[in-house]
């Protein structure tokens, strides 16, 4: 099974947290909605500041958003 991309995890975290529209979430991130769309579509890599804010707003860990697994867990590719 393929691991979701960073963009897919960002989108999933946003939607799971109840932020349905990009515009609403982009305003909270203080970014243009086009920029947020580029993050979620893997056309732009968010910096540490954006990942930190995304994690705060969605309740997901920054490590999960960036790497796809929690700190201290084996990466999905490493799981047998």
C-alpha positions as YAML, in Angstrom:
chain: A
units: angstrom
residues:
- id: 1
  name: UNK
  ca: [0.00, 0.00, 0.00]
- id: 2
  name: UNK
  ca: [1.38, 3.37, -0.99]
- id: 3
  name: UNK
  ca: [1.81, 6.01, 1.66]
- id: 4
  name: UNK
  ca: [-0.24, 9.19, 1.08]
- id: 5
  name: UNK
  ca: [1.80, 12.14, -0.15]
- id: 6
  name: UNK
  ca: [2.53, 15.09, 2.10]
- id: 7
  name: UNK
  ca: [-0.09, 17.09, 0.22]
- id: 8
  name: UNK
  ca: [-2.70, 14.38, 0.75]
- id: 9
  name: UNK
  ca: [-1.91, 14.33, 4.48]
- id: 10
  name: UNK
  ca: [-2.21, 18.11, 4.66]
- id: 11
  name: UNK
  ca: [-5.60, 17.99, 2.91]
- id: 12
  name: UNK
  ca: [-6.79, 15.11, 5.11]
- id: 13
  name: UNK
  ca: [-5.76, 16.95, 8.29]
- id: 14
  name: UNK
  ca: [-7.52, 20.15, 7.15]
- id: 15
  name: UNK
  ca: [-10.74, 18.36, 6.26]
- id: 16
  name: UNK
  ca: [-10.70, 16.16, 9.37]
- id: 17
  name: UNK
  ca: [-10.39, 19.32, 11.47]
- id: 18
  name: UNK
  ca: [-13.54, 20.72, 9.84]
- id: 19
  name: UNK
  ca: [-11.97, 23.31, 7.56]
- id: 20
  name: UNK
  ca: [-13.96, 22.59, 4.41]
- id: 21
  name: UNK
  ca: [-12.86, 25.54, 2.30]
- id: 22
  name: UNK
  ca: [-9.35, 26.45, 1.27]
- id: 23
  name: UNK
  ca: [-10.18, 30.13, 1.63]
- id: 24
  name: UNK
  ca: [-11.08, 29.80, 5.31]
- id: 25
  name: UNK
  ca: [-8.00, 27.75, 6.12]
- id: 26
  name: UNK
  ca: [-5.70, 29.93, 4.02]
- id: 27
  name: UNK
  ca: [-6.84, 33.00, 5.95]
- id: 28
  name: UNK
  ca: [-5.95, 31.30, 9.25]
- id: 29
  name: UNK
  ca: [-2.53, 30.34, 7.82]
- id: 30
  name: UNK
  ca: [-2.10, 33.89, 6.51]
- id: 31
  name: UNK
  ca: [-1.44, 32.47, 3.04]
- id: 32
  name: UNK
  ca: [-3.20, 32.84, -0.31]
- id: 33
  name: UNK
  ca: [-5.66, 30.04, -1.04]
- id: 34
  name: UNK
  ca: [-3.67, 29.30, -4.20]
- id: 35
  name: UNK
  ca: [-0.60, 28.69, -2.03]
- id: 36
  name: UNK
  ca: [-2.53, 26.30, 0.22]
- id: 37
  name: UNK
  ca: [-3.80, 24.50, -2.87]
- id: 38
  name: UNK
  ca: [-0.23, 24.13, -4.13]
- id: 39
  name: UNK
  ca: [0.79, 22.63, -0.76]
- id: 40
  name: UNK
  ca: [-2.08, 20.14, -0.88]
- id: 41
  name: UNK
  ca: [-1.34, 19.18, -4.49]
- id: 42
  name: UNK
  ca: [2.39, 18.66, -3.85]
- id: 43
  name: UNK
  ca: [3.39, 21.54, -6.11]
- id: 44
  name: UNK
  ca: [4.99, 23.47, -3.26]
- id: 45
  name: UNK
  ca: [6.67, 22.28, -0.07]
- id: 46
  name: UNK
  ca: [5.57, 24.13, 3.07]
- id: 47
  name: UNK
  ca: [8.24, 25.46, 5.38]
- id: 48
  name: UNK
  ca: [8.57, 24.69, 9.06]
- id: 49
  name: UNK
  ca: [6.50, 27.73, 10.06]
- id: 50
  name: UNK
  ca: [3.60, 26.63, 7.85]
- id: 51
  name: UNK
  ca: [3.77, 23.02, 9.06]
- id: 52
  name: UNK
  ca: [3.81, 24.22, 12.67]
- id: 53
  name: UNK
  ca: [0.72, 26.39, 12.14]
- id: 54
  name: UNK
  ca: [-1.01, 23.60, 10.16]
- id: 55
  name: UNK
  ca: [-0.39, 21.20, 13.04]
- id: 56
  name: UNK
  ca: [-1.72, 23.71, 15.58]
- id: 57
  name: UNK
  ca: [-4.89, 24.37, 13.57]
- id: 58
  name: UNK
  ca: [-5.66, 20.72, 12.79]
- id: 59
  name: UNK
  ca: [-4.50, 18.93, 15.93]
- id: 60
  name: UNK
  ca: [-2.21, 16.65, 13.92]
- id: 61
  name: UNK
  ca: [1.47, 16.37, 14.77]
- id: 62
  name: UNK
  ca: [3.91, 18.25, 12.61]
- id: 63
  name: UNK
  ca: [5.91, 15.04, 12.25]
- id: 64
  name: UNK
  ca: [2.90, 13.16, 10.85]
- id: 65
  name: UNK
  ca: [2.15, 15.98, 8.43]
- id: 66
  name: UNK
  ca: [5.74, 16.05, 7.17]
- id: 67
  name: UNK
  ca: [6.76, 12.38, 7.33]
- id: 68
  name: UNK
  ca: [3.56, 10.34, 7.40]
- id: 69
  name: UNK
  ca: [4.15, 8.72, 10.77]
- id: 70
  name: UNK
  ca: [4.43, 9.78, 14.38]
- id: 71
  name: UNK
  ca: [7.77, 10.46, 15.98]
- id: 72
  name: UNK
  ca: [9.21, 7.21, 17.33]
- id: 73
  name: UNK
  ca: [7.15, 5.02, 14.98]
- id: 74
  name: UNK
  ca: [8.68, 3.15, 12.07]
- id: 75
  name: UNK
  ca: [8.10, 4.80, 8.74]
- id: 76
  name: UNK
  ca: [5.41, 2.95, 6.72]
- id: 77
  name: UNK
  ca: [8.00, 1.69, 4.23]
- id: 78
  name: UNK
  ca: [9.90, 0.11, 7.13]
- id: 79
  name: UNK
  ca: [6.92, -1.81, 8.50]
- id: 80
  name: UNK
  ca: [7.01, -5.51, 7.52]
...
